[in-house]
Amino acid sequence: MLSVSPASLFRACRYTRFMAQSLGNNTGKNLIRIDVSSDTVCPWCFVGKRNLDKAMASSNDQFDFEVRWHPYFLNPSAPKEGVNKKEYYRKKFGSQSERIRARMTEVFRGLGLEYDISGLTGNTLDSHRLIMFAGQQGLDKQHALVEELCLGYFTQAKYIGDREFLLEAARKVGVEGAAEFLEDPSNGLNEVNEELEKYSAQITGVPYYVINGKHKLSGGQPPEVFLRAFQEAANYSN
């Protein structure tokens, strides 16, 4: 039996996955492609995702959507072993940390979620490797994985660098081969670096959205801003 490693499978299916998705839009609706640069420890990235989901759900009678997630590192030198999240925020934001926490708590409650800053924060490389790996098995799995990772980190005090948490999230959304893929720290590393260079090198913060390659938005925008951007992108393409 021929043995295929997770890394080679990851590379091999990039072209075929792209072709399948490119040929799959036969509904007659305008296709809206959304490239999202984000970091998995950025709360506004999760807020933006939830608002983007609302906008897409309310306009899926008009448009088809293709969402791709790309890596960004708010703190590239963050330790892999993790540090206390509350202490890290106090050191980073000083006297503003409590005001920021209160604001995020309010924003998350508006989404029906409880913002939790207990637990650890730290390096997000493995989460980005896993998100890219999930994308090769389907953009729907990638999108669902981002949701699971954010829910765990922001509302359940899960550590984004914890291997068991990452694998639990992968299992929930049906990503296959995640354990073998993450086992080798070099798997997906080149792809993450390529994506950083292509999508994130020229931006200074996240979340950052590029719609149909032209229309750009940043920050945790409300649904109505995304809806306007979809319409503008569709009008431009017609």
Sine and cosine of phi, psi and omega as CSV:
sin_phi,cos_phi,sin_psi,cos_psi,sin_omega,cos_omega
0.00,0.00,0.72,-0.69,0.03,-1.00
-0.96,0.28,0.78,-0.63,0.01,-1.00
-0.98,-0.18,0.79,-0.62,0.00,-1.00
-0.88,-0.47,0.82,-0.57,-0.03,-1.00
-0.97,0.25,0.42,-0.91,0.07,-1.00
-0.83,0.56,-0.59,0.81,-0.03,-1.00
-0.92,0.40,-0.70,0.71,-0.01,-1.00
-0.94,0.35,-0.58,0.82,0.07,-1.00
-0.90,0.44,-0.66,0.75,0.04,-1.00
-0.84,0.54,-0.72,0.70,-0.02,-1.00
-0.96,0.29,-0.65,0.76,-0.12,-0.99
-0.92,0.40,-0.56,0.83,-0.11,-0.99
-1.00,0.03,0.00,1.00,-0.01,-1.00
-0.88,0.48,-0.72,0.69,-0.04,-1.00
-0.94,0.34,-0.72,0.69,-0.06,-1.00
-0.92,0.40,-0.60,0.80,0.03,-1.00
-0.90,0.44,-0.68,0.74,0.01,-1.00
-0.88,0.47,-0.70,0.72,-0.02,-1.00
-0.89,0.45,-0.68,0.73,-0.03,-1.00
-0.89,0.46,-0.67,0.74,-0.03,-1.00
-0.96,0.29,-0.56,0.83,-0.01,-1.00
-0.93,0.37,-0.52,0.85,-0.05,-1.00
-1.00,-0.02,-0.05,1.00,-0.17,-0.99
-1.00,0.00,0.00,1.00,-0.06,-1.00
-1.00,-0.08,1.00,0.05,-0.04,-1.00
-0.89,-0.45,0.38,0.93,-0.09,-1.00
-1.00,0.05,-0.25,0.97,-0.05,-1.00
1.00,0.05,-0.13,0.99,0.05,-1.00
-1.00,0.08,0.43,-0.90,0.08,-1.00
-0.90,0.44,0.68,-0.73,0.05,-1.00
-1.00,-0.04,0.82,-0.57,0.05,-1.00
-0.96,-0.28,0.91,-0.41,0.04,-1.00
-0.99,-0.13,0.77,-0.63,-0.06,-1.00
-0.82,-0.57,0.88,-0.47,0.11,-0.99
-0.98,-0.19,0.84,-0.55,-0.06,-1.00
-0.90,-0.44,0.86,-0.51,0.17,-0.99
-1.00,-0.09,0.78,-0.63,-0.07,-1.00
-0.40,-0.92,0.26,-0.97,0.17,-0.99
-0.85,-0.53,0.56,-0.83,-0.11,-0.99
-0.97,0.23,-0.05,1.00,0.10,-1.00
-0.93,-0.36,0.26,0.96,0.01,-1.00
-0.99,-0.16,0.94,-0.34,-0.05,-1.00
-0.89,0.45,-0.56,0.83,0.01,-1.00
-0.93,0.37,-0.40,0.92,0.09,-1.00
-0.92,0.40,-0.63,0.78,0.03,-1.00
-0.94,0.33,-0.67,0.75,0.06,-1.00
-0.86,0.52,-0.72,0.70,0.02,-1.00
-0.88,0.48,-0.63,0.77,0.02,-1.00
-0.89,0.46,-0.73,0.68,0.00,-1.00
-0.87,0.49,-0.64,0.77,0.02,-1.00
-0.95,0.32,-0.59,0.81,0.09,-1.00
-0.89,0.46,-0.68,0.73,0.04,-1.00
-0.86,0.51,-0.66,0.75,0.02,-1.00
-0.89,0.46,-0.69,0.73,-0.01,-1.00
-0.90,0.43,-0.66,0.75,0.01,-1.00
-0.92,0.39,-0.66,0.75,-0.01,-1.00
-0.89,0.45,-0.58,0.82,-0.05,-1.00
-0.99,0.11,-0.11,0.99,-0.02,-1.00
-0.77,-0.64,0.30,0.95,-0.03,-1.00
-0.97,0.26,-0.09,1.00,0.15,-0.99
-0.98,0.19,-0.31,0.95,0.00,-1.00
-0.98,-0.19,-0.57,0.82,-0.16,-0.99
-0.76,-0.65,0.45,-0.89,0.30,-0.95
-0.99,-0.16,0.49,-0.87,-0.08,-1.00
-0.81,-0.58,0.57,-0.82,0.10,-0.99
-0.71,-0.71,0.95,-0.31,-0.05,-1.00
-0.95,-0.32,0.78,-0.63,0.06,-1.00
-0.84,-0.54,0.72,-0.69,-0.02,-1.00
-0.98,-0.21,0.71,-0.70,-0.04,-1.00
-0.83,-0.56,0.53,-0.85,-0.11,-0.99
-0.97,0.23,0.47,-0.88,0.15,-0.99
-0.48,-0.88,0.58,-0.81,-0.01,-1.00
-0.89,-0.45,0.94,-0.34,0.08,-1.00
-0.91,0.41,-0.55,0.83,0.01,-1.00
-0.65,-0.76,1.00,0.08,-0.07,-1.00
-0.87,0.50,-0.43,0.91,-0.04,-1.00
-1.00,-0.09,0.18,0.98,0.00,-1.00
-0.85,0.53,0.65,-0.76,-0.05,-1.00
-0.94,0.35,0.62,-0.79,0.00,-1.00
-0.92,0.38,-0.53,0.85,-0.05,-1.00
-0.97,0.24,-0.24,0.97,0.06,-1.00
1.00,0.03,0.48,-0.88,0.05,-1.00
-0.73,-0.68,0.35,-0.94,0.00,-1.00
-0.85,0.53,0.82,-0.57,-0.11,-0.99
-0.91,0.42,-0.70,0.72,-0.02,-1.00
-0.90,0.44,-0.70,0.72,0.01,-1.00
-0.91,0.42,-0.63,0.78,0.02,-1.00
-0.88,0.47,-0.71,0.71,0.01,-1.00
-0.90,0.43,-0.61,0.79,0.02,-1.00
-0.90,0.43,-0.66,0.75,0.02,-1.00
-0.93,0.36,-0.63,0.78,-0.07,-1.00
-0.96,0.28,-0.68,0.73,-0.13,-0.99
-0.96,-0.30,-0.15,0.99,0.06,-1.00
0.85,0.53,-0.76,-0.65,-0.07,-1.00
-0.92,0.39,-0.27,0.96,-0.01,-1.00
-1.00,0.07,-0.14,0.99,-0.14,-0.99
-0.88,0.48,-0.65,0.76,-0.01,-1.00
-0.94,0.35,-0.62,0.78,0.04,-1.00
-0.90,0.44,-0.67,0.75,0.02,-1.00
-0.90,0.43,-0.69,0.72,0.02,-1.00
-0.87,0.49,-0.69,0.73,0.00,-1.00
-0.90,0.44,-0.64,0.77,0.01,-1.00
-0.90,0.43,-0.70,0.71,0.00,-1.00
-0.92,0.40,-0.59,0.81,0.06,-1.00
-0.86,0.51,-0.68,0.73,0.02,-1.00
-0.90,0.43,-0.70,0.71,-0.02,-1.00
-0.90,0.44,-0.70,0.71,0.00,-1.00
-0.91,0.42,-0.63,0.78,0.04,-1.00
-0.89,0.45,-0.51,0.86,0.09,-1.00
-0.91,0.42,-0.35,0.94,0.06,-1.00
-0.99,-0.13,0.05,1.00,-0.03,-1.00
0.99,0.16,0.40,0.92,-0.06,-1.00
-0.81,-0.58,0.40,-0.92,0.08,-1.00
-0.96,-0.29,0.88,-0.48,-0.01,-1.00
-0.97,0.24,0.78,-0.63,-0.09,-1.00
-0.79,-0.61,0.89,-0.46,0.00,-1.00
-0.96,-0.28,0.33,0.95,0.13,-0.99
-0.99,0.17,0.16,-0.99,0.00,-1.00
1.00,0.01,-0.39,-0.92,-0.11,-0.99
-0.92,-0.38,0.41,-0.91,0.20,-0.98
-0.77,-0.64,0.28,-0.96,-0.03,-1.00
0.17,-0.99,-0.47,-0.88,-0.13,-0.99
-0.92,0.40,0.69,-0.72,-0.08,-1.00
-0.95,-0.31,0.15,0.99,-0.08,-1.00
-0.84,0.54,-0.74,0.67,-0.05,-1.00
-0.88,0.48,-0.59,0.81,0.03,-1.00
-0.91,0.42,-0.62,0.79,0.02,-1.00
-0.95,0.32,-0.61,0.79,0.09,-1.00
-0.86,0.51,-0.69,0.72,-0.03,-1.00
-0.93,0.38,-0.64,0.77,0.03,-1.00
-0.88,0.48,-0.68,0.74,0.03,-1.00
-0.91,0.41,-0.65,0.76,0.04,-1.00
-0.88,0.48,-0.69,0.72,0.03,-1.00
-0.87,0.49,-0.61,0.79,-0.02,-1.00
-0.88,0.47,-0.45,0.89,0.04,-1.00
-0.97,0.26,-0.24,0.97,0.06,-1.00
-0.98,-0.18,0.02,1.00,0.04,-1.00
0.66,-0.75,0.72,-0.69,-0.01,-1.00
-0.91,0.41,-0.42,0.91,0.07,-1.00
-0.92,0.39,-0.63,0.77,0.05,-1.00
-0.92,0.39,-0.64,0.77,0.02,-1.00
-0.88,0.48,-0.72,0.69,-0.02,-1.00
-0.89,0.46,-0.67,0.74,0.01,-1.00
-0.92,0.38,-0.58,0.82,0.02,-1.00
-0.92,0.40,-0.67,0.74,0.06,-1.00
-0.84,0.54,-0.67,0.74,0.03,-1.00
-0.87,0.49,-0.75,0.67,-0.03,-1.00
-0.90,0.44,-0.67,0.74,0.01,-1.00
-0.90,0.44,-0.68,0.73,0.00,-1.00
-0.93,0.37,-0.67,0.74,0.05,-1.00
-0.85,0.53,-0.71,0.70,-0.02,-1.00
-0.91,0.42,-0.72,0.70,-0.08,-1.00
-0.95,0.31,-0.70,0.72,-0.13,-0.99
-1.00,0.02,-0.37,0.93,-0.08,-1.00
-0.84,-0.55,-0.17,0.98,-0.07,-1.00
-0.79,-0.61,0.18,0.98,0.05,-1.00
0.86,0.51,0.46,0.89,0.08,-1.00
-0.98,0.20,0.55,-0.84,0.00,-1.00
-1.00,0.00,0.81,-0.59,-0.10,-1.00
-0.91,0.42,-0.32,0.95,0.02,-1.00
-0.99,-0.13,0.06,1.00,-0.03,-1.00
-0.99,0.15,0.86,-0.52,-0.08,-1.00
-0.86,0.50,-0.66,0.75,-0.02,-1.00
-0.91,0.41,-0.61,0.79,0.06,-1.00
-0.90,0.44,-0.70,0.71,0.02,-1.00
-0.87,0.50,-0.68,0.73,-0.02,-1.00
-0.94,0.34,-0.59,0.81,0.06,-1.00
-0.88,0.48,-0.70,0.71,0.02,-1.00
-0.90,0.44,-0.66,0.75,0.01,-1.00
-0.89,0.46,-0.68,0.74,0.02,-1.00
-0.89,0.46,-0.65,0.76,-0.04,-1.00
-0.87,0.50,-0.57,0.82,-0.07,-1.00
-0.97,-0.22,0.09,1.00,0.11,-0.99
0.99,0.12,0.41,0.91,0.08,-1.00
-0.97,0.22,0.82,-0.57,-0.05,-1.00
-0.99,-0.13,0.60,-0.80,0.08,-1.00
0.98,0.20,0.27,0.96,-0.09,-1.00
-0.91,0.42,-0.65,0.76,-0.04,-1.00
-0.89,0.46,-0.72,0.69,0.01,-1.00
-0.91,0.42,-0.62,0.79,-0.01,-1.00
-0.91,0.42,-0.73,0.68,-0.05,-1.00
-0.95,0.30,-0.36,0.93,-0.05,-1.00
-0.85,0.53,-0.63,0.78,0.01,-1.00
-0.99,-0.11,0.92,-0.39,-0.08,-1.00
-0.91,0.42,-0.22,0.98,0.03,-1.00
-1.00,0.06,-0.29,0.96,0.01,-1.00
-0.89,0.46,0.82,-0.57,0.05,-1.00
0.98,0.19,-0.08,1.00,-0.08,-1.00
-0.91,0.41,-0.70,0.72,0.03,-1.00
-0.88,0.47,-0.64,0.77,-0.01,-1.00
-0.91,0.41,-0.64,0.77,0.06,-1.00
-0.88,0.47,-0.70,0.71,0.00,-1.00
-0.90,0.43,-0.61,0.79,0.05,-1.00
-0.89,0.45,-0.68,0.73,0.00,-1.00
-0.92,0.40,-0.64,0.77,0.05,-1.00
-0.85,0.53,-0.71,0.71,-0.02,-1.00
-0.92,0.39,-0.66,0.76,-0.09,-1.00
-0.97,0.25,-0.66,0.75,-0.16,-0.99
-0.95,-0.32,-0.37,0.93,-0.18,-0.98
-0.86,-0.51,-0.12,0.99,-0.09,-1.00
-0.90,0.43,-0.49,0.87,-0.09,-1.00
-0.98,-0.20,0.12,0.99,-0.01,-1.00
-0.93,-0.36,0.37,-0.93,-0.08,-1.00
-0.90,-0.44,0.01,1.00,0.01,-1.00
-0.20,-0.98,0.25,-0.97,-0.01,-1.00
-0.72,-0.70,0.35,-0.94,0.06,1.00
-0.96,0.27,0.47,-0.88,0.00,-1.00
-0.68,-0.73,0.77,-0.64,-0.11,-0.99
-0.85,-0.52,0.69,-0.72,0.14,-0.99
-0.85,-0.53,0.87,-0.49,-0.10,-1.00
-0.96,-0.28,0.85,-0.53,-0.06,-1.00
0.79,0.62,0.56,0.83,0.11,-0.99
0.96,0.26,-0.03,1.00,-0.12,-0.99
-0.77,-0.64,-0.72,0.69,-0.11,-0.99
-1.00,0.08,0.82,-0.58,-0.14,-0.99
-0.88,-0.48,0.67,-0.74,0.04,-1.00
-0.70,-0.71,0.45,-0.89,0.08,-1.00
-0.66,-0.75,0.44,-0.90,0.04,-1.00
1.00,0.00,0.15,-0.99,-0.01,-1.00
-0.98,0.18,0.94,0.33,-0.12,-0.99
-0.91,0.42,0.53,-0.85,0.10,-1.00
-0.95,0.31,0.32,-0.95,-0.07,-1.00
-0.81,0.58,-0.62,0.79,-0.08,-1.00
-0.91,0.42,-0.48,0.88,0.05,-1.00
-0.93,0.36,-0.66,0.75,0.08,-1.00
-0.89,0.45,-0.65,0.76,-0.01,-1.00
-0.88,0.48,-0.67,0.74,0.04,-1.00
-0.90,0.44,-0.65,0.76,0.00,-1.00
-0.91,0.41,-0.63,0.78,0.06,-1.00
-0.86,0.51,-0.72,0.69,-0.05,-1.00
-0.91,0.41,-0.67,0.74,0.04,-1.00
-0.88,0.47,-0.67,0.74,0.00,-1.00
-0.91,0.42,-0.64,0.76,0.01,-1.00
-0.92,0.39,-0.68,0.74,0.01,-1.00
-0.89,0.45,-0.60,0.80,-0.03,-1.00
-0.92,0.39,-0.57,0.82,-0.07,-1.00
-0.99,0.14,-0.29,0.96,-0.04,-1.00
-1.00,0.07,0.00,0.00,0.00,0.00
